Amino acid sequence: MKLTTKEKYDYYERSVQNPDVEVEFMQNEFKRFYRRSPFLMREDFCGTGAISCKWVEQDKRCEAFGIDLDPEPIEIGQERHYSKLKNTEQKRMHYLLENVMKVKTPKMDVICAFNFSYFFFKERKELLKYFKTVKKSLNKEGLFFVDIFGGPESQKLVTDKKILNNLTYYWECQSFNPITHECLFAIHFKDKKGKMHKNVFTYDWRFWMMPEVRDIMLEAGFSKVTAYWEGDDDDGGGDGDFQPHTEGENCDAWVSYLVGHA
């Protein structure tokens, strides 16, 4: 039996998302640079909008816009997250079923594109165009957050596994073209009954490298781009603490953040 729509998004959020941590990270880094709290946030490729809904809970002045072209995750997000907000919070949370390249919103303090969603753009000119639209959508004091992953292990045709409570998550690189960096990734799940669900989510991407993304952000007009590298937990893994760095350890696989400054 296939997973229901509700189940697949529940599994996804349990496996790969932590809105509390991501909202705290963005707010703290904004305060670090601008010595004030950010209030306006846009979540591009928002999916269920879990981050946006968490954002509006932080302060009565916080407002969020979740942008996505796919109505399915937005519908799920309205049920899973939006419905649990207070009435005053719901008024400050806006789902927009629109294209991030064309959407019109107020000028933002923070814009984010997480879960490597911008890898969807395979041509440099398209990624540059997207970054330029983001830059124009930010206030003079504004930050643009993206996550990025890399390392030689991440480009091999292998499957990573993470065991959770009553759920096993699999992240598989199914193909990788070293000439174009076009790639296919997929997420699989094994439920508590031991049934495997293959290709629940699939991604047809270009695998962008950190120097490429940084250079394109600068070309798009960002004043500077800061890389955040994760600390070591002394047991071969990351400790979840991302700090600004100009050098990183040459790990087999890593996840990092890049932050563009308006």
Buried (B, 14 or more C-beta within 10 A) or exposed (E): EEBEEEBBBBBBBBBBBBBEEBBEBBBEBBEEBBEEEBBBBBBBBBBBBBBBBBBBBBEEEBBBBBBBEEEEBBBBBBEBBBEEBEEEBBEBBBBBEBEBEEBEBEEBBBBBBBBBBBBBBBEBEBBBBBBBBBBEBBBEBBBBBBBBBBBEEBBEEEEEEEEEEEBBBBBBBEEBEEEEBBBBBBBBBBBEEEEEBEEBBEBEBBBBEBEBBBBBBBEBBBEEBBBBBBEEEEEEEBEEEBEEBEEBEEBEBBBBBBBBBB
